C-alpha cells in the first residue's frame, strides 16, 4: 500500500456513475416491481452500499476508509438504468474507488436480478450491457461541498 501517514485528514467526496442497458420489457417490470427476485432498485442500492463499505477488502491496495455518507441515485429510462453513487469521508485518501465499486456492484446486482428476462433463446444476453463507468468528480479540502 502507499504510505499515507503524512497526508492531512480532510473532507473527501467522490461521485461515480455507470449504465446498464436492458430490454424495454425488463424496464417495465422493474418499474412495476414485478421482477421475481424482488425490488431491483432497492436491492441494488443495498448491494452497492455494502460494496462501498467493503472496498478495501476487495481491492488489495485500497486503504480502508471511514465512510461517512453514501448516496445512490437510479435514473430508470426506457432502455437503461443510470446508477450514480456519491461517497463522503474525512480521511487521508480519496473515496473514488469506493464510489466506483458501489456503482459496479449495484449494476451487477441489477443484471443478476433480471437476467432471466434478458436471456435470448440460446441463453445469451445480446441486448444487455454494463458500461460508461466513470468518476464524475472527486474533491478534497476546500473544494468539498455538502
N, C-alpha and C positions, 0 to 999 in steps of 0.2 A: 504494500500500500504506500501511497505517497504520504510523506510526513507533513501533517497539518498542524503540528504542535504550536508553531509560531504565528499561525494565522489568527486574525481577530475574530471573535464571535460577533456576528452581525445578523441582522434580519436578512432572510433569503426567501426568494419566491421564484417559482418557475411554472410555466404553463406549456403543456404538450397537447397535441391533437392527432387524430387519426380517423380513418374512414373504413367502414365495411360496406361493400356493395352486396345487395340482396335482391331477390325477386320481389316484384310489387305485391304478389300474393302473400309472401312472408311478412313484408312490412305491415300489411293489413292485419294479419293475425297478431303481430306484436302490438300494434296499436289497440286492438280489441282484447288484448290479454287472453288470447286463445291458444297460445303455444303450450304443448303437452307438459313441458318441464317447468312451466310457471311463468312468473312475471320476468320477462327478459331484461328489461331496463333496470329494475331494482336488483336483480341478481348480478348483473354486470357491474353495477355500482358497488355492491358489497365485495365482489371479487377484486375489483380494481383497488378498493380501499385496503384490502388485505395485502395486495401486491405492493402498494406504496409502502406500507408499514414493514414489509419484509424484503425490501430491495437489496439490502446488504447481504442477506442470506442467499440471494440468488445470483448476484454478480460479484465474483470473487474479490475484486479490488475496490469495491464501493464501500465507503465508510458508513457505519450505522449513524443515522441522523435522527435526532429527536424531533420528529414531525409534529407540528402544532396545528396544522389545518390542512384538510383535504377537501376539495370541492370538485364534483363532477358535473358535466353538462352533456346531455344527449339530444342532438338535433335529429329527429326522425323525419326524413324526407321520403319522396316517392319510391326511390330505389336504393337508398343508402342511409346509414346512420353515421353521424359525425360525433365522435366522442372527444371531449375536452376535459383535461384534468389539471387543476391548479393546486400546487403544494406550497406550504409556507413552513418555515422553521427559523429558529435563531441558533446559528451554529457557525462552524469554521469552514464549511464546504457547502457547495450548492445542492439544490434539490431537483435538478433537471432529470437525473436518472430515475428518481422516484416518480416524477410526473410521466415520463415515457413508459416506465414499467406499468404504472396504473392504466394508462391508455391501452397498451398492448394486451394486458390481461383482460380488461373489460371487452375489447374487441374479440379476443379468443373465446371468452365466455358466451358472447352473443352467437358466434359461429357454432359453438358446441350445442347451444340450446335449440338452434333452428336447423341443424344440419340435415335432419330427416326431411325437412321441407325443401331444402336446396338441392338434394341429390337428383341427378338425372337417371334414366333407365339403366345406365351402366354403373351407377354408384359413385359417379364423379360429380364435381362441383364446377361446371363450366361457366356459370354466371356469378359465382361468389368469389370475392377477393377482399383482402385487407391491404390497405396502402396509405400513402400520404402521411405516415407517422413522422412528426417533426416537432421540434421545440419552437413554440411560438415566441417565447421570450424567457429570459432569466434575469433576475435583478438581485442586487445586494446593497446593503447600507442605505445611503441617501436616495438611491433610485427605487427603493422599496415603496410600494403602495399597498394600502389595505383594501 
